[in-house]
Amino acid sequence: MNTPVTIAASRTQTSTLATGATFLGLSGYALTTRKNFSFMNGEK
């Protein structure tokens, strides 16, 4: 009867880990390549 809670916690944990891995991967890429991402500032 506690299966929905387990599934919800598992999805939350998985999405948190995926977000963290993506953030760390992209941060590492930007720091390693020293690329300039100032074009992504949103201003025209």
HELIX and SHEET records of a PDB file:
HELIX    1   1 THR A    3  THR A   33  1                                  31    
HELIX    2   2 SER A   38  MET A   40  5                                   3    
END                                                                             
